[in-house]
Structures are given as structure tokens and as C-alpha cells.
Amino acid sequence: MEKVQEVFKRYEKKYLLTCEQHQALMKQVGDRLILDVYGWHTICNIYFDTDNYELIRASLEKPHYKEKLRLRSYGVPQNCSQVFIELKKKYDGVVYKRRIPARLEDAERYLYAADSLGAQNFQAEAVRLLQHMDSEQSQIFREIQWFMDFYHPKPSVYLAYDRRAYYGKEQEDFRVTFDENIRYREEQLHLADGDHGIFLLPKNMVLMEVKIPESLPFWFGHILSELEVFPISFSKYGTYYKENLTHLFGEGLLYA
């Protein structure tokens, strides 16, 4: 398995652009952003939550600290493909993402069968996964294990999108991504089931995410100001939840 980045610490800002704004932005940016090696690619995710959506409900209240768990692949994987179990946390505006690579079949055996395996067998599965990890991965996995033991999460929704990712020509840790065709599904909650789904946003909208270690480069901030593009609070999973599930609490079908 190739070595990949497993720990991230950064600030993230999000912007919803029309196709026209996106085109105008890229025209002004010119060659100051470089398309990364993956080019145009599809990112597929399974988000995990409790039976009553405790994690996303807490996140939408905008607390100082929040966390979420997801299973991610780049493209539609097969059972032997590498995927990532990711624990993403946000504290006082700083995003911390920690993840471990695993084969899809191993990740699903661990994440999906937590309830059905029983406590003893679940712990045995965790020990089996730990045997293939280095010390840093082992620490990340123990954090994931604590999350699993505390929340007992289950697969909640599938979310996928097509992404172009760029990095700064003069500042490689300045990253900008553009997500299109954001889509979800509530059934077939397995990454290997394909990347189809229902569109979450209008087709002419592009989600831009800016990922920076500290402050936004001045030249990029100036372009955003000229185009009157401003940051927003946006979560793909949160948007799905607000548009599709909040009514269940009002109707008494789910309880907080």
C-alpha cells in the first residue's frame, strides 16, 4: 500500500459558486493554482451516525467542538481496494482530520458489523486490524475505536461528488477544491454499489472549499472580493439532513 497523508490540521472555508462565478474565478486565478495529480475524480463517502442522528444534529448547532466518522474511497472501489476510515474533528475553527487506510472488505467488516458481531468479536476484529498498522496508525485507530464504543454509529447516508483539486504554485499547502454533482442515496449504503444518487444542489452550483494552514493568500482573497464571493457555513451531510430528515422529528417519527 502506498504511503498517504493520514493526519491533517488546517482551516477550511466554503463557498457556493454559480458556474459563471467559477469560470470567472479560474480566469483570474490563471496559473497560480496547479491541478493536482488526480485531476477530475470522484470521491465517495459513507457517513456514520447514531439511530437518532445525534452527531449531525449536534454539528448543526455549531458547537466549539464537533466530530464525525466516514468511510471514504476515491472512485468506486472493489473489495480489495484501498479505502480510508476517517475521523474528522473541528475545534474553535480548526479542522483536524485523521484517517487510516484499509481494504474495503476489512473496513466494512469492522464498521458495519459492530452491533452484530457482539462486544467480544468486535474487539477481536479491532485487534486483527491493529496488527497491520504502524504506531501512528495505531493511535488513530484507537481514537476511532473510542468513537465506535461511545456512539455505536451505523451507516447513515452515501454522499459522492466529482472534484477538481488544486494547490498553490507558490504555496503547496494552500489547496482549493471544486465539487460538482454532489449526490446522495439512503439505500445501498456500500461504497462498491456505484456512485449514483440524487442531486443535493442545483446542477449549476459548484462548492468551492479553501484549505489553508493559516491565513488566505492575499491575491486569492482579493479575487474573491472582486467577484463578491463570500464564505458560507455549509455541510454536505448537514444539508442532506436538513432537507430530508428534520421533518421526522416534527412528525414524532424520531426522537431527540
Phi and psi restraints in degrees (value plus and minus 20) as a CYANA .aco file:
   2 GLU   PHI     -89.9   -49.9
   2 GLU   PSI     130.7   170.7
   3 LYS   PHI     -94.0   -54.0
   3 LYS   PSI     108.7   148.7
   4 VAL   PHI    -148.7  -108.7
   4 VAL   PSI     140.4   180.4
   5 GLN   PHI     -89.2   -49.2
   5 GLN   PSI     110.9   150.9
   6 GLU   PHI    -138.2   -98.2
   6 GLU   PSI     -34.1     5.9
   7 VAL   PHI    -149.3  -109.3
   7 VAL   PSI     108.6   148.6
   8 PHE   PHI    -149.4  -109.4
   8 PHE   PSI     120.9   160.9
   9 LYS   PHI    -159.5  -119.5
   9 LYS   PSI      99.2   139.2
  10 ARG   PHI    -187.0  -147.0
  10 ARG   PSI     151.1   191.1
  11 TYR   PHI    -117.3   -77.3
  11 TYR   PSI     123.8   163.8
  12 GLU   PHI    -148.6  -108.6
  12 GLU   PSI     111.1   151.1
  13 LYS   PHI    -142.2  -102.2
  13 LYS   PSI     122.4   162.4
  14 LYS   PHI    -142.3  -102.3
  14 LYS   PSI     125.9   165.9
  15 TYR   PHI    -161.0  -121.0
  15 TYR   PSI     115.2   155.2
  16 LEU   PHI    -118.2   -78.2
  16 LEU   PSI     100.8   140.8
  17 LEU   PHI    -134.9   -94.9
  17 LEU   PSI     128.4   168.4
  18 THR   PHI     -99.5   -59.5
  18 THR   PSI     145.6   185.6
  19 CYS   PHI     -79.8   -39.8
  19 CYS   PSI     -56.2   -16.2
  20 GLU   PHI     -85.8   -45.8
  20 GLU   PSI     -62.7   -22.7
  21 GLN   PHI     -84.4   -44.4
  21 GLN   PSI     -59.8   -19.8
  22 HIS   PHI     -80.3   -40.3
  22 HIS   PSI     -66.9   -26.9
  23 GLN   PHI     -84.4   -44.4
  23 GLN   PSI     -61.4   -21.4
  24 ALA   PHI     -85.0   -45.0
  24 ALA   PSI     -59.6   -19.6
  25 LEU   PHI     -82.8   -42.8
  25 LEU   PSI     -68.5   -28.5
  26 MET   PHI     -84.8   -44.8
  26 MET   PSI     -52.4   -12.4
  27 LYS   PHI     -84.8   -44.8
  27 LYS   PSI     -61.3   -21.3
  28 GLN   PHI     -95.5   -55.5
  28 GLN   PSI     -52.4   -12.4
  29 VAL   PHI     -85.7   -45.7
  29 VAL   PSI     -58.3   -18.3
  30 GLY   PHI      42.9    82.9
  30 GLY   PSI    -152.0  -112.0
  31 ASP   PHI    -116.3   -76.3
  31 ASP   PSI      -4.7    35.3
  32 ARG   PHI     -98.8   -58.8
  32 ARG   PSI     -33.1     6.9
  33 LEU   PHI    -136.2   -96.2
  33 LEU   PSI     117.8   157.8
  34 ILE   PHI    -134.6   -94.6
  34 ILE   PSI     108.8   148.8
  35 LEU   PHI     -84.8   -44.8
  35 LEU   PSI     110.7   150.7
  36 ASP   PHI     -93.9   -53.9
  36 ASP   PSI     155.8   195.8
  37 VAL   PHI     -83.5   -43.5
  37 VAL   PSI     -43.2    -3.2
  38 TYR   PHI    -102.4   -62.4
  38 TYR   PSI     -36.3     3.7
  39 GLY   PHI      39.8    79.8
  39 GLY   PSI    -157.9  -117.9
  40 TRP   PHI    -103.1   -63.1
  40 TRP   PSI      97.8   137.8
  41 HIS   PHI    -164.2  -124.2
  41 HIS   PSI     143.0   183.0
  42 THR   PHI    -126.2   -86.2
  42 THR   PSI     111.9   151.9
  43 ILE   PHI    -129.3   -89.3
  43 ILE   PSI     108.8   148.8
  44 CYS   PHI    -138.1   -98.1
  44 CYS   PSI     116.9   156.9
  45 ASN   PHI    -158.8  -118.8
  45 ASN   PSI     124.6   164.6
  46 ILE   PHI    -133.0   -93.0
  46 ILE   PSI     100.6   140.6
  47 TYR   PHI    -113.7   -73.7
  47 TYR   PSI     122.1   162.1
  48 PHE   PHI    -131.4   -91.4
  48 PHE   PSI     124.0   164.0
  49 ASP   PHI    -175.3  -135.3
  49 ASP   PSI     153.0   193.0
  50 THR   PHI    -100.0   -60.0
  50 THR   PSI     153.3   193.3
  51 ASP   PHI     -78.8   -38.8
  51 ASP   PSI     -53.6   -13.6
  52 ASN   PHI    -126.9   -86.9
  52 ASN   PSI       2.9    42.9
  53 TYR   PHI      38.6    78.6
  53 TYR   PSI      20.8    60.8
  54 GLU   PHI     -78.8   -38.8
  54 GLU   PSI     -60.3   -20.3
  55 LEU   PHI     -88.9   -48.9
  55 LEU   PSI     -66.7   -26.7
  56 ILE   PHI     -94.1   -54.1
  56 ILE   PSI     -52.7   -12.7
  57 ARG   PHI     -84.1   -44.1
  57 ARG   PSI     -61.3   -21.3
  58 ALA   PHI     -85.8   -45.8
  58 ALA   PSI     -60.4   -20.4
  59 SER   PHI     -81.5   -41.5
  59 SER   PSI     -59.9   -19.9
  60 LEU   PHI     -90.9   -50.9
  60 LEU   PSI     -34.4     5.6
  61 GLU   PHI    -101.2   -61.2
  61 GLU   PSI     -21.4    18.6
  62 LYS   PHI      37.8    77.8
  62 LYS   PSI      36.5    76.5
  63 PRO   PHI     -95.7   -55.7
  63 PRO   PSI     149.0   189.0
  64 HIS   PHI     -86.1   -46.1
  64 HIS   PSI     -50.6   -10.6
  65 TYR   PHI    -149.5  -109.5
  65 TYR   PSI     115.2   155.2
  66 LYS   PHI    -170.3  -130.3
  66 LYS   PSI     139.8   179.8
  67 GLU   PHI    -169.3  -129.3
  67 GLU   PSI     136.6   176.6
  68 LYS   PHI    -172.1  -132.1
  68 LYS   PSI     138.2   178.2
  69 LEU   PHI    -143.7  -103.7
  69 LEU   PSI     116.4   156.4
  70 ARG   PHI    -167.1  -127.1
  70 ARG   PSI     138.7   178.7
  71 LEU   PHI    -129.9   -89.9
  71 LEU   PSI     105.9   145.9
  72 ARG   PHI    -145.9  -105.9
  72 ARG   PSI     123.1   163.1
  73 SER   PHI    -154.9  -114.9
  73 SER   PSI     138.0   178.0
  74 TYR   PHI    -126.6   -86.6
  74 TYR   PSI      83.1   123.1
  75 GLY   PHI      66.7   106.7
  75 GLY   PSI     153.8   193.8
  76 VAL   PHI    -100.8   -60.8
  76 VAL   PSI      98.9   138.9
  77 PRO   PHI    -108.7   -68.7
  77 PRO   PSI     145.8   185.8
  78 GLN   PHI    -126.9   -86.9
  78 GLN   PSI     154.1   194.1
  79 ASN   PHI     -77.2   -37.2
  79 ASN   PSI     -52.3   -12.3
  80 CYS   PHI    -111.2   -71.2
  80 CYS   PSI     -20.5    19.5
  81 SER   PHI     -93.8   -53.8
  81 SER   PSI     133.4   173.4
  82 GLN   PHI     -98.7   -58.7
  82 GLN   PSI     110.6   150.6
  83 VAL   PHI    -148.7  -108.7
  83 VAL   PSI     159.7   199.7
  84 PHE   PHI    -151.8  -111.8
  84 PHE   PSI     111.0   151.0
  85 ILE   PHI    -112.0   -72.0
  85 ILE   PSI      97.4   137.4
  86 GLU   PHI    -138.4   -98.4
  86 GLU   PSI     112.3   152.3
  87 LEU   PHI    -132.5   -92.5
  87 LEU   PSI      95.4   135.4
  88 LYS   PHI    -132.7   -92.7
  88 LYS   PSI     107.6   147.6
  89 LYS   PHI    -145.4  -105.4
  89 LYS   PSI     130.9   170.9
  90 LYS   PHI    -154.7  -114.7
  90 LYS   PSI     106.2   146.2
  91 TYR   PHI    -154.6  -114.6
  91 TYR   PSI     100.5   140.5
  92 ASP   PHI      29.5    69.5
  92 ASP   PSI      22.8    62.8
  93 GLY   PHI      68.3   108.3
  93 GLY   PSI     -31.0     9.0
  94 VAL   PHI    -116.6   -76.6
  94 VAL   PSI     111.5   151.5
  95 VAL   PHI    -117.8   -77.8
  95 VAL   PSI     109.7   149.7
  96 TYR   PHI    -138.9   -98.9
  96 TYR   PSI     100.5   140.5
  97 LYS   PHI    -140.2  -100.2
  97 LYS   PSI     106.1   146.1
  98 ARG   PHI    -147.7  -107.7
  98 ARG   PSI     114.0   154.0
  99 ARG   PHI    -167.5  -127.5
  99 ARG   PSI     137.6   177.6
 100 ILE   PHI    -147.8  -107.8
 100 ILE   PSI     121.9   161.9
 101 PRO   PHI    -103.2   -63.2
 101 PRO   PSI     130.0   170.0
 102 ALA   PHI    -180.0  -140.0
 102 ALA   PSI     139.4   179.4
 103 ARG   PHI     -90.4   -50.4
 103 ARG   PSI     127.0   167.0
 104 LEU   PHI     -74.4   -34.4
 104 LEU   PSI     -67.3   -27.3
 105 GLU   PHI     -83.8   -43.8
 105 GLU   PSI     -53.5   -13.5
 106 ASP   PHI     -92.3   -52.3
 106 ASP   PSI     -62.9   -22.9
 107 ALA   PHI     -82.4   -42.4
 107 ALA   PSI     -62.9   -22.9
 108 GLU   PHI     -89.6   -49.6
 108 GLU   PSI     -58.0   -18.0
 109 ARG   PHI     -79.7   -39.7
 109 ARG   PSI     -58.2   -18.2
 110 TYR   PHI     -95.8   -55.8
 110 TYR   PSI     -70.3   -30.3
 111 LEU   PHI     -96.6   -56.6
 111 LEU   PSI     -57.7   -17.7
 112 TYR   PHI    -105.4   -65.4
 112 TYR   PSI     -45.6    -5.6
 113 ALA   PHI    -123.8   -83.8
 113 ALA   PSI      -3.9    36.1
 114 ALA   PHI     -76.4   -36.4
 114 ALA   PSI     -61.9   -21.9
 115 ASP   PHI     -97.2   -57.2
 115 ASP   PSI     -63.6   -23.6
 116 SER   PHI     -94.6   -54.6
 116 SER   PSI     -44.7    -4.7
 117 LEU   PHI     -92.0   -52.0
 117 LEU   PSI     -48.3    -8.3
 118 GLY   PHI      65.9   105.9
 118 GLY   PSI     135.1   175.1
 119 ALA   PHI     -77.7   -37.7
 119 ALA   PSI     -65.8   -25.8
 120 GLN   PHI     -85.9   -45.9
 120 GLN   PSI     -66.6   -26.6
 121 ASN   PHI     -89.9   -49.9
 121 ASN   PSI     -52.7   -12.7
 122 PHE   PHI     -83.6   -43.6
 122 PHE   PSI     -63.1   -23.1
 123 GLN   PHI     -84.9   -44.9
 123 GLN   PSI     -56.9   -16.9
 124 ALA   PHI     -84.3   -44.3
 124 ALA   PSI     -58.7   -18.7
 125 GLU   PHI     -85.4   -45.4
 125 GLU   PSI     -58.5   -18.5
 126 ALA   PHI     -83.4   -43.4
 126 ALA   PSI     -62.8   -22.8
 127 VAL   PHI     -82.5   -42.5
 127 VAL   PSI     -59.9   -19.9
 128 ARG   PHI     -82.0   -42.0
 128 ARG   PSI     -61.3   -21.3
 129 LEU   PHI     -87.4   -47.4
 129 LEU   PSI     -58.4   -18.4
 130 LEU   PHI     -81.2   -41.2
 130 LEU   PSI     -49.3    -9.3
 131 GLN   PHI     -82.6   -42.6
 131 GLN   PSI     -40.6    -0.6
 132 HIS   PHI    -123.1   -83.1
 132 HIS   PSI      -6.8    33.2
 133 MET   PHI    -134.3   -94.3
 133 MET   PSI     130.2   170.2
 134 ASP   PHI    -101.2   -61.2
 134 ASP   PSI    -197.2  -157.2
 135 SER   PHI     -85.6   -45.6
 135 SER   PSI     -60.6   -20.6
 136 GLU   PHI     -86.8   -46.8
 136 GLU   PSI     -64.3   -24.3
 137 GLN   PHI     -82.3   -42.3
 137 GLN   PSI     -56.9   -16.9
 138 SER   PHI     -82.7   -42.7
 138 SER   PSI     -59.9   -19.9
 139 GLN   PHI     -85.6   -45.6
 139 GLN   PSI     -63.4   -23.4
 140 ILE   PHI     -82.5   -42.5
 140 ILE   PSI     -62.7   -22.7
 141 PHE   PHI     -83.2   -43.2
 141 PHE   PSI     -56.5   -16.5
 142 ARG   PHI     -85.3   -45.3
 142 ARG   PSI     -53.9   -13.9
 143 GLU   PHI     -86.1   -46.1
 143 GLU   PSI     -61.1   -21.1
 144 ILE   PHI     -84.7   -44.7
 144 ILE   PSI     -60.0   -20.0
 145 GLN   PHI     -83.0   -43.0
 145 GLN   PSI     -60.3   -20.3
 146 TRP   PHI     -82.1   -42.1
 146 TRP   PSI     -63.7   -23.7
 147 PHE   PHI     -78.4   -38.4
 147 PHE   PSI     -66.0   -26.0
 148 MET   PHI     -82.4   -42.4
 148 MET   PSI     -64.3   -24.3
 149 ASP   PHI     -86.8   -46.8
 149 ASP   PSI     -53.8   -13.8
 150 PHE   PHI    -100.0   -60.0
 150 PHE   PSI     -65.3   -25.3
 151 TYR   PHI    -117.3   -77.3
 151 TYR   PSI     -43.9    -3.9
 152 HIS   PHI      30.9    70.9
 152 HIS   PSI      35.3    75.3
 153 PRO   PHI     -95.7   -55.7
 153 PRO   PSI     140.4   180.4
 154 LYS   PHI    -151.0  -111.0
 154 LYS   PSI     140.3   180.3
 155 PRO   PHI     -77.2   -37.2
 155 PRO   PSI     110.4   150.4
 156 SER   PHI    -131.4   -91.4
 156 SER   PSI     -67.2   -27.2
 157 VAL   PHI    -178.3  -138.3
 157 VAL   PSI     131.2   171.2
 158 TYR   PHI    -118.7   -78.7
 158 TYR   PSI     111.8   151.8
 159 LEU   PHI    -153.2  -113.2
 159 LEU   PSI     109.9   149.9
 160 ALA   PHI    -155.5  -115.5
 160 ALA   PSI     139.7   179.7
 161 TYR   PHI    -181.7  -141.7
 161 TYR   PSI     138.4   178.4
 162 ASP   PHI    -120.7   -80.7
 162 ASP   PSI     108.1   148.1
 163 ARG   PHI    -146.4  -106.4
 163 ARG   PSI     121.8   161.8
 164 ARG   PHI    -134.6   -94.6
 164 ARG   PSI     108.0   148.0
 165 ALA   PHI    -137.5   -97.5
 165 ALA   PSI     116.5   156.5
 166 TYR   PHI    -147.3  -107.3
 166 TYR   PSI     137.5   177.5
 167 TYR   PHI    -151.2  -111.2
 167 TYR   PSI     138.2   178.2
 168 GLY   PHI     -90.2   -50.2
 168 GLY   PSI     117.3   157.3
 169 LYS   PHI     -83.0   -43.0
 169 LYS   PSI     -57.0   -17.0
 170 GLU   PHI    -124.8   -84.8
 170 GLU   PSI     -23.1    16.9
 171 GLN   PHI    -169.0  -129.0
 171 GLN   PSI      72.0   112.0
 172 GLU   PHI     -86.7   -46.7
 172 GLU   PSI     -43.1    -3.1
 173 ASP   PHI    -106.0   -66.0
 173 ASP   PSI     -16.9    23.1
 174 PHE   PHI    -111.6   -71.6
 174 PHE   PSI      94.3   134.3
 175 ARG   PHI    -144.1  -104.1
 175 ARG   PSI     122.3   162.3
 176 VAL   PHI    -151.9  -111.9
 176 VAL   PSI     109.1   149.1
 177 THR   PHI    -142.3  -102.3
 177 THR   PSI     129.7   169.7
 178 PHE   PHI    -144.7  -104.7
 178 PHE   PSI      98.2   138.2
 179 ASP   PHI    -128.0   -88.0
 179 ASP   PSI     109.1   149.1
 180 GLU   PHI    -146.2  -106.2
 180 GLU   PSI     143.1   183.1
 181 ASN   PHI      35.5    75.5
 181 ASN   PSI      24.0    64.0
 182 ILE   PHI     -86.0   -46.0
 182 ILE   PSI     106.2   146.2
 183 ARG   PHI    -161.7  -121.7
 183 ARG   PSI     137.2   177.2
 184 TYR   PHI    -159.3  -119.3
 184 TYR   PSI     142.9   182.9
 185 ARG   PHI    -170.2  -130.2
 185 ARG   PSI     131.7   171.7
 186 GLU   PHI    -125.4   -85.4
 186 GLU   PSI     -27.1    12.9
 187 GLU   PHI    -142.3  -102.3
 187 GLU   PSI     154.3   194.3
 188 GLN   PHI      32.3    72.3
 188 GLN   PSI      36.8    76.8
 189 LEU   PHI    -106.1   -66.1
 189 LEU   PSI      36.1    76.1
 190 HIS   PHI    -154.7  -114.7
 190 HIS   PSI     117.2   157.2
 191 LEU   PHI     -82.8   -42.8
 191 LEU   PSI     -50.3   -10.3
 192 ALA   PHI     -96.2   -56.2
 192 ALA   PSI     -24.9    15.1
 193 ASP   PHI    -101.9   -61.9
 193 ASP   PSI     -11.7    28.3
 194 GLY   PHI      83.8   123.8
 194 GLY   PSI     153.1   193.1
 195 ASP   PHI    -132.6   -92.6
 195 ASP   PSI       4.0    44.0
 196 HIS   PHI     -98.8   -58.8
 196 HIS   PSI     140.4   180.4
 197 GLY   PHI     154.5   194.5
 197 GLY   PSI    -199.6  -159.6
 198 ILE   PHI    -112.6   -72.6
 198 ILE   PSI     114.6   154.6
 199 PHE   PHI     -88.4   -48.4
 199 PHE   PSI     116.9   156.9
 200 LEU   PHI    -110.2   -70.2
 200 LEU   PSI     -49.4    -9.4
 201 LEU   PHI    -145.1  -105.1
 201 LEU   PSI     140.7   180.7
 202 PRO   PHI     -76.7   -36.7
 202 PRO   PSI     129.3   169.3
 203 LYS   PHI     -82.7   -42.7
 203 LYS   PSI     -42.8    -2.8
 204 ASN   PHI    -111.4   -71.4
 204 ASN   PSI      -9.9    30.1
 205 MET   PHI    -124.2   -84.2
 205 MET   PSI     121.5   161.5
 206 VAL   PHI    -145.1  -105.1
 206 VAL   PSI     110.4   150.4
 207 LEU   PHI    -113.7   -73.7
 207 LEU   PSI      98.0   138.0
 208 MET   PHI    -121.2   -81.2
 208 MET   PSI     111.5   151.5
 209 GLU   PHI    -139.4   -99.4
 209 GLU   PSI     108.7   148.7
 210 VAL   PHI    -128.3   -88.3
 210 VAL   PSI     106.1   146.1
 211 LYS   PHI    -141.5  -101.5
 211 LYS   PSI      97.8   137.8
 212 ILE   PHI    -156.0  -116.0
 212 ILE   PSI     126.2   166.2
 213 PRO   PHI     -92.5   -52.5
 213 PRO   PSI     -50.4   -10.4
 214 GLU   PHI    -162.4  -122.4
 214 GLU   PSI    -124.6   -84.6
 215 SER   PHI    -115.8   -75.8
 215 SER   PSI     137.0   177.0
 216 LEU   PHI     -89.8   -49.8
 216 LEU   PSI     114.6   154.6
 217 PRO   PHI     -74.9   -34.9
 217 PRO   PSI     119.1   159.1
 218 PHE   PHI     -78.3   -38.3
 218 PHE   PSI     -64.6   -24.6
 219 TRP   PHI     -82.1   -42.1
 219 TRP   PSI     -56.0   -16.0
 220 PHE   PHI     -93.9   -53.9
 220 PHE   PSI     -61.2   -21.2
 221 GLY   PHI     -80.3   -40.3
 221 GLY   PSI     -56.9   -16.9
 222 HIS   PHI     -85.0   -45.0
 222 HIS   PSI     -60.9   -20.9
 223 ILE   PHI     -83.8   -43.8
 223 ILE   PSI     -64.2   -24.2
 224 LEU   PHI     -81.4   -41.4
 224 LEU   PSI     -59.9   -19.9
 225 SER   PHI     -85.1   -45.1
 225 SER   PSI     -62.6   -22.6
 226 GLU   PHI     -81.2   -41.2
 226 GLU   PSI     -58.1   -18.1
 227 LEU   PHI    -106.3   -66.3
 227 LEU   PSI     -21.7    18.3
 228 GLU   PHI      36.9    76.9
 228 GLU   PSI      26.9    66.9
 229 VAL   PHI    -125.7   -85.7
 229 VAL   PSI     101.5   141.5
 230 PHE   PHI    -144.0  -104.0
 230 PHE   PSI     129.7   169.7
 231 PRO   PHI     -87.9   -47.9
 231 PRO   PSI     130.8   170.8
 232 ILE   PHI    -152.2  -112.2
 232 ILE   PSI     145.2   185.2
 233 SER   PHI    -111.3   -71.3
 233 SER   PSI      97.2   137.2
 234 PHE   PHI    -168.2  -128.2
 234 PHE   PSI     115.0   155.0
 235 SER   PHI    -153.9  -113.9
 235 SER   PSI     109.6   149.6
 236 LYS   PHI     -81.4   -41.4
 236 LYS   PSI     -69.5   -29.5
 237 TYR   PHI     -86.0   -46.0
 237 TYR   PSI     -59.6   -19.6
 238 GLY   PHI     -83.8   -43.8
 238 GLY   PSI     -59.9   -19.9
 239 THR   PHI     -85.5   -45.5
 239 THR   PSI     -62.8   -22.8
 240 TYR   PHI     -77.5   -37.5
 240 TYR   PSI     -66.7   -26.7
 241 TYR   PHI     -82.0   -42.0
 241 TYR   PSI     -68.4   -28.4
 242 LYS   PHI     -82.9   -42.9
 242 LYS   PSI     -56.4   -16.4
 243 GLU   PHI    -104.0   -64.0
 243 GLU   PSI     -39.0     1.0
 244 ASN   PHI    -144.2  -104.2
 244 ASN   PSI     -39.5     0.5
 245 LEU   PHI    -145.2  -105.2
 245 LEU   PSI     -40.2    -0.2
 246 THR   PHI     -81.1   -41.1
 246 THR   PSI     -49.1    -9.1
 247 HIS   PHI     -84.8   -44.8
 247 HIS   PSI     -42.5    -2.5
 248 LEU   PHI     -85.6   -45.6
 248 LEU   PSI     -52.2   -12.2
 249 PHE   PHI     -92.4   -52.4
 249 PHE   PSI     -61.8   -21.8
 250 GLY   PHI     -84.1   -44.1
 250 GLY   PSI     -50.5   -10.5
 251 GLU   PHI    -108.9   -68.9
 251 GLU   PSI     -18.6    21.4
 252 GLY   PHI      56.4    96.4
 252 GLY   PSI      -4.3    35.7
 253 LEU   PHI    -106.7   -66.7
 253 LEU   PSI     -39.7     0.3
 254 LEU   PHI    -153.9  -113.9
 254 LEU   PSI     132.2   172.2
 255 TYR   PHI    -146.2  -106.2
 255 TYR   PSI     119.5   159.5
